[in-house]
């Protein structure tokens, strides 16, 4: 007998659509052990989503009186055993799938992006994440049934969140938690500088400041929120018309000096020390991709009044000097 036939009979049996003749055929097939194993357990578990605790009269309810009396006692017992075998196996399989799901929600993966590289991920829900150089990102293999939690431990990430109004998407980054249902935004988290920024491109996000008794911040497209050392916070506007994925990570357009230096340090995996107050009136423009960090800093040294010194192979100091005449 073709395995598709028993699968078809089984589907229609579960929905009580079998005729008397087909019902008898179904029980005959169930009584043949070599056919019982031919059913696809994935399909059975999907088509038997209800509670798997059958009542004692399950066979009596689906067989009319005439056919019950015409079956032999042996055949009847084999048929009942076969039906319960399907139910028990389906229950066991669903239990296995449930525990595997729980295990996946508790298993986290961590991505560390190599210096001067980019990484793109697609999460279990279809959300797309683009990570820049030096970023560290942590996420579960599967999301829970109530929400979606990910962690930007360091660096910069662009999120294009799959819409699911029943499961909010939370990005935890240092002292901020950014929540969205379906939207696109960039989060920067530069741990060494105690700095975080959320820039919203589409949709709407809610931002909570963890451990701080402060109202939530709601951003609309074209707004960004920065948070510095857990105290200073600002909401401001920016140009969200440009595609953030096509714009270079080191492509600056009147970017505050501080923000640009943070991005450079994260991208190249170095430490850049400077007095932020001394540079607060400066901004940087230009695309610095393709250059080394030493080349970038020395080119900036010709434009802005500072001198670069190097403490070790990974640490640079910027010292403000008087304007050149």
N, C-alpha and C positions, 0 to 999 in steps of 0.2 A: 504494500500500500504506500502511495506517495506521502511523504511527511507533510506536504502542504495540505493534504486532505484532512489529516487529524488536527492540524493547527486551525484550519477553517472551522471544523466541527467544534473544536474547543472554544474558539471565539464566540461562535453562535450559541453554544451551550451556556456560556457565562451570561449572555444577554437573553437567554430563554427563547431563542428563535428556531430551535430545531423542531422538525416535524416528528411524528411518532416513528416513522421509518428511519429517519436520520438519527433519532435518539437511540434506537436499537443498534444502528450501525456504530454509533459512537461508543456505546458500552462494549460492543464486541471488540472494537479496536483497543479499548482500554484493558481488556482482559488478555491481550497479547503482549507479553512482557517486552518483546523486541521492538514494539512500537511506542511504548511508554517513554522510552529514552529519546525518542526522536523529536520531541517538542522543544522549542527554543525558550529557555528559561528567562531570557531578557524580555521576550514578548509576553510571556505569562505574567511576570511580575508587574509589567506596565499595565496589563489588562485586568489585573486582580488587585486594584489599589485599596479596596475596602478591607475591613478588619478580617483577619484570616482565622476565625474561630467558628467553623461550620456547625450548624445545628444538626441534631441527630436525625432529623427527618429530611435532610437535603435531597436524598435520592427519591424518597417518597413523593416530594413535591414536584419533581421533574419527570416522573414516570407515571403514566396513567395506570389505572387499576388493571386493565386488560393485559398490559405488557408485564406488570409485576408478577401476575399469577402464571404467566406463560414461561417465565424464565426459571431455569433450574436453580436450586439452592446454591450449588457450587458457582454457577455463573454469576448469580446475584452477589455473592460474597466477593468474588474477584472484581466485579464492577465497582462495588463500594470501596474496596481496598485501593483500586486504581484511582478513583476520584480523590480519596483522602491523601494518596501518595502525591498527586499533583499539588494539592493544597499545602501539605507539609513542606514539600520542596520549595514551592513559591514563597511560603512564609520564611523559610530559612534563607533563601536568596535575598529577599527584601531586608531581612535583619542584617545580613552581611553588607549589603549596599549601604544601609543606614550607618553602620559603624565605620565603614570606609569613608563615608562623607564626613562624619565627625572627626575622624583622624586627619583628613585633608584640611579641614578648617583650622586645625591646631598645628599644622605643619607649615612653617614659614620659610620662604626662600629669600636670600639676601643677594642683591646684585651690586657689585662694586665696579664702576666704569673705569677702565684704564685711562691714564692721562692722555689728553688730546684725542680722545675717541668719543663716539656717541653710541648710545644703545637704545633700541626701541623694543618695547614689550607689549604684548596683548594679554591682559589679565583674564581670569576665568569668566568674568561677566561680559567680556568684549571691550572693556575700557582700554584705550591705547595710552601708553606712557612713553615719553621721549626723555631720556636722561643725558645730561651733558657730562663732560670730562670731570672725573674725580667724584662723581655723585655716588652716594650709598643709599640704596632703596630696599625696603623689606616689605614683603606681601605674602598672604596665605595662598596655598595651592587652590583652595576653594573658599568662597565666602560663606558666611553663616546665612541662615534663613531670614534674619532680621536686619542686618546692616552689612556694610563693606568697609573694612578698616585696613589702611596701608600706612607706611611710615617712611617719610623722607628724612633720613638720618643726617645727611650732608649733601650739599650741592644744589643743583637746579633741575626741575622736572616740569615738563608740559603734560597736562592731563586732558584727554578728550574722553569724558566720562559717558559710558553707556547709560541711557535713561532707564531708570527703574524707580518709580515713585514709592514703591513699598520698601525699598532698601537704600537708605541714604548712603552716600559715598563719603567717607571721612579720611582726610589726609592729616596725619599727625606729624608735625615738624617742630621739634624743640618745644617752645612755649605756646605754639598755636595749634588749633585744630580747625581745619577748613572743611566745611560740609557742603556737598552738592548732590543734586538728584540726577541731572544730566546736563553737562555744561563743559566748557573748555577754559583752562586757566593755567598760569605758570606759578609755581612756588619756588622761591629761592630760600635756602636755609644754609647760612654760612656760620657754622658752629664756632669757629675760632674768633669770630667778630661779634657773636651774640646778635646776629642780624637775620631777620626773616622778612620776606615780601611776597604778597599774593597779588597777582595781576589777572583780572578777569577779562576774557575775550567774548564769551557768549554765555547766556543763561544768568544764573544768580547763585551766589554762595553766601554762606553764613560762617563767620569766624569767631571762635571763642579763644580767649586768652587764659590758658590753663593756670590754675592756682592764683588767679587775680580776680578780685571782686569788681568786675567791670561788665557793662552791658555788651551783648554780642554786636558784632559789626556786620552789616549787610552790604555787599558790593553789587553794583549793577555793571553791565558791560562798559568798558572804558574807564573803570576805576581800579585803583590799586591801593593796597594797605601795607605799610611797612612798620616794623616793630623792632626796636633797637634796645638791646640789653634789658628787656623786660620792663622798660619804663616809657620810652618815647615812642609814640605811635601817631601815624598820620594817614589820612585818606586823601588821595589826590587823583587827578585825571591823567590819562595817557592816550596815545594814538593806538587804538586796537584794530585799525583797518588793515595793517600789514599781517601777512601770514607768519605766525611765530616760528613755524617749522622751516620756512625758507630763509628767515633772517639768521645771519651768523651769530653765534654765541658772543663773539667779541666784536660785533658790529654795533658801535655806540653812536647815538644821535643826541647830543647835548645831555648826555647821561651824567648825573652828579658824580664828581670825582670819587667820592667814597664808594658808590655802588660799582663803578667801573673797576676800581682796585679790588674789591671783593670778588668780582667775577674773574679777574685775571688770576688772583691767587688760587681760586678753586680750580680753574681750568688747567693751570700748569702744575698744581700740587705743591705750591710754595707758600711761604709766609711772607707777607709784606707789612712791615710795621710803619706806622705814620701817625702823626697827631691830626685827628680828624677835624678838629676845630680850625686848624691852620689852613685846611684845604676846602672848607665848606662853601666857599664862593666860586669854586672852579667846577667846570663841566668838561667832559671829553666827547669828541666826535671823531669818527673814523672806524674803518674795519681793520682790525689787527690780527685777523686770522692768518695762519701760515708763517708767522714769525715766532722766534723764541722769546721767552720772557725777558731775557737780557736785552734783546733787540727792541722789544716794546718799551721797556722802561727807559732805555737810553734815548729813544725817539721822543718820548714824552718829556725827558729831561731838557730837550732843546726848546720846548714850547712853554713849559711851566717852570716857575721858580723853585726848583728843588734839586737836591743832589742825591744820587743813588750810591749807597755803600752796601757791601755784602758781608754779612756776619759769617755765614757758612754756605754750603752748596744749595741750601733750600731756604735761606732767610735773607731778605732784602730790607733795607731801611731807607725811608724817604725823609730827607731833612730839608725843611723850608729854608730858603735863603732869600736875601734881598733881591729885588728885581734887577735884571741885567740892564745896563745903560746902553 
